[in-house]
Amino acid sequence: MNTEHTKHGWITTPVTADILRGHLDVEATAHGLLPHRLPARSRRQIPDNQLAVAEAQPSGVRLAFRTRATNIDLDTLPTKRVYRGFPAPADGVYDLLVDGRLAAQTTVAGGNVRTITDMVTQSSELSEGPVGTARFTDLPGHDKDVEIWLPHTEITELIALRTDAPIEPAPDRGRRVWLHHGSSISHGSNATHPTAIWPALAAAQGGVELVNMGFGGSALLDPFTARAMRDTPADLISLKIGINVVNSDVMRLRAFSPAVHGFLDTIREGHPTTPLLVVSPILCPVQEDTPGPLVPDFDGGTLRFKATGDPAERAAGRLTLDIIRDELARIVEQRAADDPKLHYFDGRDLYGEKEYAEFPLPDEIHPDPAAHRRIGENFGRLAFGDGGPFATEAD
């Protein structure tokens, strides 16, 4: 790799795509390198700011290299998101793993701040700020695989990587690649650090390389997302479908069913025999039998969400989570007759009545950190365990 030695023995290594994992594209910016989770072709078709922000937040994206370095500095320019009238969230966390185990964590202060001025329209104002440094010290001095997982809720431009020993891209360990798509729950809402989002926990349990296409508020069966998944190399694929379709109220049953078929058809064009798992929504009481749209509710000074649709309109095609689950199960059963590698999970097997009693949803829709862990454990057991669709012998 091209490196530059500094006066004090530190080595600066350009951040390039060959030391990144979990991304689909990179963009050269005025400051450095910006990882993306949708390719440029897809980004040109994004219809709203919510998805534009979500795909640029590097959930599951990490630097991966091998080194003897004991001290590592990563300069970044974060873009943090705050909501007007609410306290700023804590700075995003950078997780450093040594040989697959969490060894250190840090944050980067400063950076840009995007203030959301309207929760419904997602209109915002941007204030620019300085570059900061994620610093890791006193690491083991032996040769080791290092991963730095980027904050899952902060857009993160990568500026410079400095180490006190040379690095090289992490070798291919032969692990299968798991490509996953879902909503804000898959993106990692309410998880406290990037390796604690449920897909990362499940990936660690299954011993696979994660590519996370969980997009907050934006799992809406968009054709450009299906094409991106079609064109992304993967050994295993899963789709968490339904919650965003209901809470945004963008479809009726007549449109939803063909959209699911079209999404699956497109993925199968590029992955005709790859194990493909469709997962319906986890339990979410406010949307089980009540259609969307979902709206924020600030009564009591705490952000919660409530569904505003009329349950009486279900007969006319308005969608609820119960309706979504029945339809997804029907579609998968129908298609599986000609597609034996297509599988279905009821999301309530990941988080259902038992989990809701133990780990209630703090805002009525997103799991807390303990629930993320339980969802990850359940997915790992059901999908990667013996007899699961992603078990090694099932391939």
C-alpha positions as a LaTeX table, in Angstrom:
\begin{tabular}{lrrr}
\hline
Residue & $x$ (\AA) & $y$ (\AA) & $z$ (\AA) \\
\hline
Met1 & 0.00 & 0.00 & 0.00 \\
Asn2 & 1.11 & 3.60 & $-0.55$ \\
Thr3 & 2.15 & 5.08 & 2.79 \\
Glu4 & 3.82 & 8.22 & 4.05 \\
His5 & 6.19 & 8.22 & 7.04 \\
Thr6 & 6.05 & 11.20 & 9.38 \\
Lys7 & 8.85 & 12.71 & 11.45 \\
His8 & 7.73 & 10.95 & 14.63 \\
Gly9 & 7.59 & 7.43 & 13.21 \\
Trp10 & 3.88 & 7.48 & 12.43 \\
Ile11 & 2.73 & 6.18 & 9.06 \\
Thr12 & $-0.09$ & 7.78 & 7.13 \\
Thr13 & $-2.01$ & 5.41 & 4.87 \\
Pro14 & $-4.57$ & 6.74 & 2.41 \\
Val15 & $-8.08$ & 5.50 & 3.16 \\
Thr16 & $-9.13$ & 3.64 & 0.03 \\
Ala17 & $-11.84$ & 1.16 & $-0.86$ \\
Asp18 & $-9.49$ & $-1.82$ & $-0.43$ \\
Ile19 & $-9.45$ & $-1.36$ & 3.36 \\
Leu20 & $-13.22$ & $-0.85$ & 3.61 \\
Arg21 & $-15.92$ & $-3.49$ & 4.05 \\
Gly22 & $-19.69$ & $-3.32$ & 4.20 \\
His23 & $-20.01$ & $-0.53$ & 1.62 \\
Leu24 & $-21.36$ & $-0.57$ & $-1.93$ \\
Asp25 & $-19.63$ & 2.56 & $-3.19$ \\
Val26 & $-17.25$ & 5.35 & $-2.19$ \\
Glu27 & $-17.33$ & 9.03 & $-3.10$ \\
Ala28 & $-14.32$ & 11.33 & $-3.19$ \\
Thr29 & $-15.25$ & 14.54 & $-1.37$ \\
Ala30 & $-13.47$ & 17.83 & $-0.80$ \\
His31 & $-12.24$ & 16.42 & 2.52 \\
Gly32 & $-11.65$ & 12.72 & 1.95 \\
Leu33 & $-13.61$ & 9.57 & 1.20 \\
Leu34 & $-17.33$ & 9.05 & 1.91 \\
Pro35 & $-18.63$ & 5.46 & 2.06 \\
His36 & $-22.07$ & 4.81 & 0.61 \\
Arg37 & $-24.45$ & 1.90 & 1.06 \\
Leu38 & $-26.13$ & 2.46 & $-2.31$ \\
Pro39 & $-24.27$ & 2.83 & $-5.62$ \\
Ala40 & $-24.22$ & 6.10 & $-7.53$ \\
Arg41 & $-26.82$ & 4.90 & $-10.02$ \\
Ser42 & $-29.26$ & 4.21 & $-7.19$ \\
Arg43 & $-28.48$ & 7.46 & $-5.40$ \\
Arg44 & $-29.49$ & 9.44 & $-8.48$ \\
Gln45 & $-32.98$ & 7.95 & $-8.15$ \\
Ile46 & $-33.48$ & 8.61 & $-4.42$ \\
Pro47 & $-36.73$ & 10.58 & $-4.05$ \\
Asp48 & $-36.29$ & 12.06 & $-0.57$ \\
Asn49 & $-33.76$ & 13.38 & 1.90 \\
Gln50 & $-34.50$ & 10.66 & 4.45 \\
Leu51 & $-33.06$ & 7.86 & 2.31 \\
Ala52 & $-30.24$ & 10.10 & 1.06 \\
Val53 & $-29.11$ & 10.56 & 4.66 \\
Ala54 & $-29.76$ & 6.96 & 5.73 \\
Glu55 & $-27.71$ & 5.31 & 2.98 \\
Ala56 & $-24.76$ & 7.63 & 3.69 \\
Gln57 & $-24.78$ & 6.71 & 7.38 \\
Pro58 & $-22.27$ & 3.85 & 7.48 \\
Ser59 & $-24.21$ & 1.21 & 9.40 \\
Gly60 & $-22.10$ & $-1.94$ & 9.18 \\
Val61 & $-19.26$ & $-0.21$ & 7.31 \\
Arg62 & $-15.80$ & $-0.77$ & 8.74 \\
Leu63 & $-12.12$ & $-0.39$ & 7.97 \\
Ala64 & $-10.38$ & $-3.76$ & 7.94 \\
Phe65 & $-6.62$ & $-4.22$ & 7.92 \\
Arg66 & $-3.78$ & $-6.24$ & 9.41 \\
Thr67 & $-1.05$ & $-4.58$ & 11.47 \\
Arg68 & 1.25 & $-4.71$ & 14.49 \\
Ala69 & 0.35 & $-1.11$ & 15.36 \\
Thr70 & $-0.34$ & $-0.31$ & 19.00 \\
Asn71 & $-1.62$ & 3.21 & 18.30 \\
Ile72 & $-4.11$ & 4.15 & 15.60 \\
Asp73 & $-5.56$ & 7.55 & 14.67 \\
Leu74 & $-8.44$ & 7.90 & 12.24 \\
Asp75 & $-9.31$ & 11.46 & 11.19 \\
Thr76 & $-12.95$ & 11.86 & 10.19 \\
Leu77 & $-15.50$ & 14.55 & 9.48 \\
Pro78 & $-18.80$ & 13.40 & 11.00 \\
Thr79 & $-22.16$ & 14.88 & 10.15 \\
Lys80 & $-24.39$ & 14.59 & 13.20 \\
Arg81 & $-28.15$ & 14.88 & 13.22 \\
Val82 & $-30.13$ & 16.70 & 15.90 \\
Tyr83 & $-33.80$ & 17.59 & 16.21 \\
Arg84 & $-34.71$ & 21.19 & 16.93 \\
Gly85 & $-36.07$ & 21.54 & 20.44 \\
Phe86 & $-34.49$ & 18.31 & 21.68 \\
Pro87 & $-31.12$ & 17.66 & 23.34 \\
Ala88 & $-28.34$ & 16.65 & 20.99 \\
Pro89 & $-27.70$ & 12.90 & 20.98 \\
Ala90 & $-24.41$ & 11.49 & 22.22 \\
Asp91 & $-21.53$ & 11.45 & 19.77 \\
Gly92 & $-21.43$ & 8.35 & 17.59 \\
Val93 & $-19.21$ & 5.51 & 18.74 \\
Tyr94 & $-16.30$ & 3.96 & 16.83 \\
Asp95 & $-15.77$ & 0.28 & 17.71 \\
Leu96 & $-12.30$ & $-1.22$ & 17.27 \\
Leu97 & $-12.13$ & $-5.01$ & 17.03 \\
Val98 & $-8.93$ & $-7.04$ & 17.38 \\
Asp99 & $-9.16$ & $-10.49$ & 15.81 \\
Gly100 & $-12.95$ & $-10.23$ & 15.88 \\
Arg101 & $-13.34$ & $-9.08$ & 19.49 \\
Leu102 & $-14.28$ & $-5.63$ & 20.70 \\
Ala103 & $-11.08$ & $-4.12$ & 22.14 \\
Ala104 & $-11.65$ & $-0.35$ & 22.28 \\
Gln105 & $-14.21$ & 2.37 & 21.68 \\
Thr106 & $-14.00$ & 6.10 & 21.14 \\
Thr107 & $-15.92$ & 9.06 & 19.74 \\
Val108 & $-15.18$ & 12.10 & 17.58 \\
Ala109 & $-16.32$ & 15.47 & 18.85 \\
Gly110 & $-17.19$ & 18.37 & 16.56 \\
Gly111 & $-17.95$ & 17.91 & 12.90 \\
Asn112 & $-20.95$ & 19.10 & 10.94 \\
Val113 & $-24.38$ & 19.34 & 12.55 \\
Arg114 & $-27.57$ & 18.87 & 10.57 \\
Thr115 & $-30.56$ & 20.21 & 12.52 \\
Ile116 & $-33.91$ & 18.68 & 11.57 \\
Thr117 & $-36.41$ & 21.51 & 11.71 \\
Asp118 & $-39.52$ & 19.48 & 10.82 \\
Met119 & $-39.99$ & 15.83 & 11.86 \\
Val120 & $-42.57$ & 15.17 & 9.15 \\
Thr121 & $-40.90$ & 16.73 & 6.12 \\
Gln122 & $-37.33$ & 16.12 & 7.40 \\
Ser123 & $-36.38$ & 19.66 & 6.34 \\
Ser124 & $-33.05$ & 20.65 & 7.87 \\
Glu125 & $-30.26$ & 23.18 & 8.28 \\
Leu126 & $-26.52$ & 22.35 & 8.09 \\
Ser127 & $-23.81$ & 23.94 & 10.25 \\
Glu128 & $-20.26$ & 23.08 & 9.23 \\
Gly129 & $-17.67$ & 22.04 & 11.79 \\
Pro130 & $-14.08$ & 20.75 & 12.08 \\
Val131 & $-12.44$ & 17.40 & 11.42 \\
Gly132 & $-11.82$ & 15.27 & 14.52 \\
Thr133 & $-9.81$ & 12.18 & 15.43 \\
Ala134 & $-10.85$ & 8.73 & 16.60 \\
Arg135 & $-7.82$ & 7.69 & 18.68 \\
Phe136 & $-6.99$ & 4.17 & 19.85 \\
Thr137 & $-3.95$ & 3.53 & 22.06 \\
Asp138 & $-2.18$ & 0.69 & 23.86 \\
Leu139 & $-3.35$ & $-2.03$ & 21.48 \\
Pro140 & $-1.63$ & $-5.46$ & 21.47 \\
Gly141 & 1.70 & $-5.35$ & 19.62 \\
His142 & 1.39 & $-8.64$ & 17.75 \\
Asp143 & 0.21 & $-9.12$ & 14.16 \\
Lys144 & $-3.56$ & $-8.86$ & 14.26 \\
Asp145 & $-6.69$ & $-8.26$ & 12.22 \\
Val146 & $-8.14$ & $-4.84$ & 13.08 \\
Glu147 & $-11.60$ & $-3.58$ & 12.21 \\
Ile148 & $-12.85$ & $-0.08$ & 12.95 \\
Trp149 & $-16.65$ & 0.01 & 12.73 \\
Leu150 & $-17.93$ & 3.47 & 11.93 \\
Pro151 & $-20.83$ & 5.13 & 13.82 \\
His152 & $-24.06$ & 3.74 & 12.41 \\
Thr153 & $-26.00$ & 7.01 & 12.81 \\
Glu154 & $-23.43$ & 9.60 & 11.65 \\
Ile155 & $-22.43$ & 10.32 & 8.08 \\
Thr156 & $-18.66$ & 9.85 & 8.27 \\
Glu157 & $-16.12$ & 11.22 & 5.81 \\
Leu158 & $-12.79$ & 9.44 & 6.17 \\
Ile159 & $-9.86$ & 11.86 & 6.07 \\
Ala160 & $-6.64$ & 10.13 & 7.17 \\
Leu161 & $-5.42$ & 6.95 & 8.85 \\
Arg162 & $-2.23$ & 7.06 & 10.92 \\
Thr163 & $-0.54$ & 4.13 & 12.66 \\
Asp164 & 2.77 & 3.48 & 14.40 \\
Ala165 & 3.39 & 0.38 & 12.25 \\
Pro166 & 2.59 & $-0.51$ & 8.63 \\
Ile167 & $-0.82$ & $-1.85$ & 7.66 \\
Glu168 & $-2.06$ & $-4.04$ & 4.84 \\
Pro169 & $-5.61$ & $-4.89$ & 3.77 \\
Ala170 & $-7.15$ & $-7.65$ & 5.85 \\
Pro171 & $-6.83$ & $-11.02$ & 4.11 \\
Asp172 & $-9.87$ & $-12.87$ & 2.81 \\
Arg173 & $-10.73$ & $-15.37$ & 5.53 \\
Gly174 & $-13.20$ & $-17.19$ & 3.29 \\
Arg175 & $-16.24$ & $-16.12$ & 5.27 \\
Arg176 & $-19.57$ & $-15.98$ & 3.48 \\
Val177 & $-21.05$ & $-12.57$ & 2.65 \\
Trp178 & $-24.48$ & $-11.85$ & 4.11 \\
Leu179 & $-26.41$ & $-9.09$ & 2.33 \\
His180 & $-29.30$ & $-7.79$ & 4.44 \\
His181 & $-31.96$ & $-5.17$ & 3.74 \\
Gly182 & $-34.40$ & $-3.69$ & 6.22 \\
Ser183 & $-35.73$ & $-0.63$ & 8.03 \\
Ser184 & $-34.44$ & 1.56 & 10.85 \\
Ile185 & $-34.40$ & $-1.47$ & 13.15 \\
Ser186 & $-31.87$ & $-3.13$ & 10.83 \\
His187 & $-30.10$ & 0.22 & 10.45 \\
Gly188 & $-29.60$ & 0.19 & 14.22 \\
Ser189 & $-31.99$ & 2.70 & 15.78 \\
Asn190 & $-31.45$ & 2.93 & 19.56 \\
Ala191 & $-28.40$ & 0.64 & 19.52 \\
Thr192 & $-25.59$ & 2.29 & 21.48 \\
His193 & $-22.65$ & 1.36 & 19.24 \\
Pro194 & $-22.14$ & $-0.05$ & 15.74 \\
Thr195 & $-21.35$ & $-3.68$ & 16.58 \\
Ala196 & $-24.41$ & $-3.79$ & 18.85 \\
Ile197 & $-26.98$ & $-3.40$ & 16.06 \\
Trp198 & $-28.81$ & $-6.69$ & 15.66 \\
Pro199 & $-27.47$ & $-7.54$ & 12.15 \\
Ala200 & $-23.89$ & $-7.10$ & 13.40 \\
Leu201 & $-24.60$ & $-9.34$ & 16.38 \\
Ala202 & $-26.19$ & $-11.99$ & 14.16 \\
Ala203 & $-23.31$ & $-11.77$ & 11.67 \\
Ala204 & $-20.79$ & $-12.37$ & 14.45 \\
Gln205 & $-22.82$ & $-15.33$ & 15.67 \\
Gly206 & $-23.01$ & $-16.76$ & 12.14 \\
Gly207 & $-19.36$ & $-16.08$ & 11.29 \\
Val208 & $-20.21$ & $-14.10$ & 8.14 \\
Glu209 & $-19.26$ & $-10.78$ & 6.56 \\
Leu210 & $-22.14$ & $-8.31$ & 6.84 \\
Val211 & $-23.27$ & $-5.89$ & 4.15 \\
Asn212 & $-26.06$ & $-3.96$ & 5.84 \\
Met213 & $-28.63$ & $-2.24$ & 3.66 \\
Gly214 & $-30.86$ & $-1.33$ & 6.57 \\
Phe215 & $-32.17$ & 2.17 & 5.79 \\
Gly216 & $-34.06$ & 4.08 & 8.47 \\
Gly217 & $-37.61$ & 4.78 & 7.28 \\
Ser218 & $-36.80$ & 3.61 & 3.77 \\
Ala219 & $-37.40$ & $-0.13$ & 3.34 \\
Leu220 & $-40.11$ & 0.61 & 0.78 \\
Leu221 & $-39.48$ & $-1.98$ & $-1.96$ \\
Asp222 & $-37.77$ & 0.63 & $-4.13$ \\
Pro223 & $-36.71$ & $-0.90$ & $-7.47$ \\
Phe224 & $-33.29$ & 0.80 & $-7.33$ \\
Thr225 & $-32.61$ & $-0.93$ & $-4.01$ \\
Ala226 & $-33.50$ & $-4.29$ & $-5.54$ \\
Arg227 & $-31.17$ & $-3.62$ & $-8.46$ \\
Ala228 & $-28.35$ & $-2.69$ & $-6.09$ \\
Met229 & $-28.84$ & $-5.98$ & $-4.24$ \\
Arg230 & $-29.01$ & $-7.87$ & $-7.53$ \\
Asp231 & $-25.61$ & $-6.48$ & $-8.51$ \\
Thr232 & $-23.89$ & $-6.98$ & $-5.12$ \\
Pro233 & $-21.93$ & $-10.23$ & $-4.62$ \\
Ala234 & $-23.45$ & $-12.24$ & $-1.78$ \\
Asp235 & $-23.63$ & $-15.79$ & $-0.46$ \\
Leu236 & $-26.70$ & $-15.17$ & 1.70 \\
Ile237 & $-29.50$ & $-12.60$ & 1.35 \\
Ser238 & $-32.28$ & $-11.51$ & 3.68 \\
Leu239 & $-35.09$ & $-8.99$ & 3.34 \\
Lys240 & $-36.89$ & $-7.48$ & 6.33 \\
Ile241 & $-40.08$ & $-6.19$ & 4.72 \\
Gly242 & $-43.19$ & $-4.43$ & 5.94 \\
Ile243 & $-42.89$ & $-1.97$ & 8.80 \\
Asn244 & $-41.97$ & 1.05 & 6.67 \\
Val245 & $-44.63$ & 0.22 & 4.09 \\
Val246 & $-47.26$ & 0.33 & 6.85 \\
Asn247 & $-46.03$ & 3.29 & 8.87 \\
Ser248 & $-45.53$ & 5.49 & 5.80 \\
Asp249 & $-48.87$ & 4.40 & 4.31 \\
Val250 & $-47.41$ & 4.42 & 0.79 \\
Met251 & $-49.21$ & 1.35 & $-0.57$ \\
Arg252 & $-52.41$ & $-0.61$ & $-0.50$ \\
Leu253 & $-52.53$ & $-4.40$ & $-0.72$ \\
Arg254 & $-53.10$ & $-4.25$ & $-4.49$ \\
Ala255 & $-49.77$ & $-2.49$ & $-5.00$ \\
Phe256 & $-47.84$ & $-4.24$ & $-2.22$ \\
Ser257 & $-48.10$ & $-7.79$ & $-3.54$ \\
Pro258 & $-46.77$ & $-7.09$ & $-7.06$ \\
Ala259 & $-44.06$ & $-4.88$ & $-5.54$ \\
Val260 & $-42.83$ & $-7.80$ & $-3.40$ \\
His261 & $-42.83$ & $-10.10$ & $-6.42$ \\
Gly262 & $-40.94$ & $-7.50$ & $-8.46$ \\
Phe263 & $-38.36$ & $-7.00$ & $-5.72$ \\
Leu264 & $-37.76$ & $-10.74$ & $-5.48$ \\
Asp265 & $-37.68$ & $-11.14$ & $-9.26$ \\
Thr266 & $-34.99$ & $-8.48$ & $-9.57$ \\
Ile267 & $-32.80$ & $-9.99$ & $-6.86$ \\
Arg268 & $-33.14$ & $-13.42$ & $-8.42$ \\
Glu269 & $-31.84$ & $-12.05$ & $-11.74$ \\
Gly270 & $-28.42$ & $-11.71$ & $-10.11$ \\
His271 & $-28.69$ & $-14.40$ & $-7.44$ \\
Pro272 & $-30.79$ & $-17.21$ & $-8.91$ \\
Thr273 & $-29.86$ & $-19.89$ & $-6.37$ \\
Thr274 & $-28.56$ & $-17.90$ & $-3.36$ \\
Pro275 & $-30.36$ & $-18.66$ & $-0.07$ \\
Leu276 & $-32.91$ & $-15.84$ & 0.20 \\
Leu277 & $-34.82$ & $-15.22$ & 3.41 \\
Val278 & $-37.90$ & $-13.00$ & 3.64 \\
Val279 & $-38.63$ & $-11.78$ & 7.17 \\
Ser280 & $-41.89$ & $-10.11$ & 8.16 \\
Pro281 & $-42.11$ & $-7.34$ & 10.80 \\
Ile282 & $-41.34$ & $-7.88$ & 14.45 \\
Leu283 & $-44.14$ & $-7.29$ & 16.93 \\
Cys284 & $-45.15$ & $-3.62$ & 17.03 \\
Pro285 & $-48.46$ & $-3.21$ & 18.89 \\
Val286 & $-49.28$ & 0.27 & 17.59 \\
Gln287 & $-49.29$ & $-1.02$ & 14.01 \\
Glu288 & $-50.49$ & $-4.61$ & 14.37 \\
Asp289 & $-54.10$ & $-3.82$ & 13.46 \\
Thr290 & $-54.03$ & $-0.08$ & 12.80 \\
Pro291 & $-52.92$ & 1.30 & 9.43 \\
Gly292 & $-50.49$ & 4.18 & 9.05 \\
Pro293 & $-49.36$ & 6.79 & 8.66 \\
Leu294 & $-47.27$ & 6.84 & 11.79 \\
Val295 & $-46.72$ & 10.26 & 13.37 \\
Pro296 & $-44.51$ & 11.50 & 16.21 \\
Asp297 & $-46.22$ & 12.15 & 19.52 \\
Phe298 & $-44.51$ & 14.45 & 22.02 \\
Asp299 & $-47.09$ & 14.24 & 24.81 \\
Gly300 & $-45.30$ & 13.92 & 28.12 \\
Gly301 & $-42.08$ & 15.37 & 26.73 \\
Thr302 & $-40.83$ & 12.05 & 25.33 \\
Leu303 & $-40.84$ & 11.13 & 21.64 \\
Arg304 & $-43.20$ & 8.29 & 20.89 \\
Phe305 & $-45.01$ & 7.26 & 17.74 \\
Lys306 & $-48.65$ & 6.52 & 17.11 \\
Ala307 & $-50.60$ & 5.13 & 14.16 \\
Thr308 & $-53.31$ & 7.38 & 12.76 \\
Gly309 & $-55.10$ & 5.18 & 10.22 \\
Asp310 & $-58.61$ & 3.78 & 10.53 \\
Pro311 & $-58.74$ & 0.01 & 11.17 \\
Ala312 & $-62.11$ & $-0.09$ & 9.41 \\
Glu313 & $-60.33$ & 0.61 & 6.12 \\
Arg314 & $-58.41$ & $-2.68$ & 6.17 \\
Ala315 & $-61.16$ & $-4.23$ & 4.09 \\
Ala316 & $-60.44$ & $-1.66$ & 1.39 \\
Gly317 & $-56.76$ & $-2.61$ & 1.23 \\
Arg318 & $-55.17$ & $-0.45$ & 3.91 \\
Leu319 & $-52.16$ & $-2.30$ & 5.28 \\
Thr320 & $-51.35$ & $-3.38$ & 8.82 \\
Leu321 & $-48.59$ & $-5.62$ & 10.10 \\
Asp322 & $-50.94$ & $-8.58$ & 10.41 \\
Ile323 & $-51.99$ & $-8.19$ & 6.78 \\
Ile324 & $-48.37$ & $-7.81$ & 5.68 \\
Arg325 & $-47.31$ & $-11.00$ & 7.47 \\
Asp326 & $-50.13$ & $-13.05$ & 5.93 \\
Glu327 & $-49.33$ & $-11.77$ & 2.45 \\
Leu328 & $-45.57$ & $-12.31$ & 2.73 \\
Ala329 & $-46.13$ & $-15.86$ & 3.95 \\
Arg330 & $-48.49$ & $-16.51$ & 1.03 \\
Ile331 & $-46.10$ & $-15.06$ & $-1.55$ \\
Val332 & $-43.10$ & $-17.02$ & $-0.28$ \\
Glu333 & $-45.07$ & $-20.26$ & $-0.10$ \\
Gln334 & $-46.27$ & $-19.76$ & $-3.67$ \\
Arg335 & $-42.82$ & $-18.93$ & $-5.06$ \\
Ala336 & $-40.96$ & $-21.58$ & $-3.05$ \\
Ala337 & $-42.61$ & $-24.29$ & $-5.13$ \\
Asp338 & $-40.20$ & $-23.26$ & $-7.92$ \\
Asp339 & $-37.52$ & $-21.68$ & $-5.73$ \\
Pro340 & $-36.36$ & $-24.10$ & $-3.01$ \\
Lys341 & $-33.76$ & $-21.63$ & $-1.68$ \\
Leu342 & $-36.47$ & $-19.08$ & $-0.83$ \\
His343 & $-37.48$ & $-19.04$ & 2.85 \\
Tyr344 & $-39.78$ & $-17.13$ & 5.21 \\
Phe345 & $-39.53$ & $-16.12$ & 8.88 \\
Asp346 & $-42.31$ & $-14.55$ & 10.92 \\
Gly347 & $-40.63$ & $-11.51$ & 12.51 \\
Arg348 & $-42.40$ & $-12.24$ & 15.79 \\
Asp349 & $-40.06$ & $-15.23$ & 16.16 \\
Leu350 & $-37.29$ & $-12.64$ & 16.50 \\
Tyr351 & $-39.23$ & $-10.24$ & 18.73 \\
Gly352 & $-42.71$ & $-11.20$ & 19.86 \\
Glu353 & $-44.94$ & $-11.07$ & 22.92 \\
Lys354 & $-42.28$ & $-12.58$ & 25.17 \\
Glu355 & $-39.64$ & $-10.05$ & 24.10 \\
Tyr356 & $-42.09$ & $-7.15$ & 24.25 \\
Ala357 & $-42.91$ & $-8.01$ & 27.86 \\
Glu358 & $-39.22$ & $-8.16$ & 28.71 \\
Phe359 & $-37.94$ & $-5.31$ & 26.50 \\
Pro360 & $-40.79$ & $-2.90$ & 25.65 \\
Leu361 & $-40.27$ & $-0.60$ & 22.68 \\
Pro362 & $-39.26$ & 2.77 & 24.21 \\
Asp363 & $-40.89$ & 4.86 & 21.48 \\
Glu364 & $-43.47$ & 2.20 & 20.48 \\
Ile365 & $-41.58$ & 1.21 & 17.33 \\
His366 & $-37.80$ & 0.84 & 17.84 \\
Pro367 & $-36.11$ & $-1.76$ & 20.08 \\
Asp368 & $-33.74$ & $-0.77$ & 22.86 \\
Pro369 & $-30.15$ & $-2.11$ & 23.10 \\
Ala370 & $-31.19$ & $-5.22$ & 25.03 \\
Ala371 & $-33.85$ & $-6.00$ & 22.43 \\
His372 & $-31.30$ & $-5.57$ & 19.62 \\
Arg373 & $-29.22$ & $-8.25$ & 21.33 \\
Arg374 & $-32.18$ & $-10.58$ & 21.68 \\
Ile375 & $-33.21$ & $-10.08$ & 18.03 \\
Gly376 & $-29.64$ & $-10.76$ & 16.92 \\
Glu377 & $-29.45$ & $-13.90$ & 19.06 \\
Asn378 & $-32.78$ & $-15.19$ & 17.77 \\
Phe379 & $-31.89$ & $-14.50$ & 14.15 \\
Gly380 & $-28.50$ & $-16.14$ & 14.60 \\
Arg381 & $-30.05$ & $-19.25$ & 16.09 \\
Leu382 & $-32.90$ & $-19.55$ & 13.58 \\
Ala383 & $-31.03$ & $-18.56$ & 10.43 \\
Phe384 & $-27.46$ & $-19.77$ & 11.00 \\
Gly385 & $-28.16$ & $-22.61$ & 13.43 \\
Asp386 & $-28.68$ & $-26.27$ & 12.56 \\
Gly387 & $-31.41$ & $-26.64$ & 9.97 \\
Gly388 & $-31.63$ & $-22.89$ & 9.36 \\
Pro389 & $-31.70$ & $-21.46$ & 5.83 \\
Phe390 & $-28.21$ & $-19.97$ & 6.30 \\
Ala391 & $-26.64$ & $-22.98$ & 8.01 \\
Thr392 & $-23.45$ & $-24.07$ & 6.24 \\
Glu393 & $-24.83$ & $-27.49$ & 5.38 \\
Ala394 & $-27.95$ & $-25.86$ & 3.88 \\
Asp395 & $-25.85$ & $-24.26$ & 1.15 \\
\hline
\end{tabular}
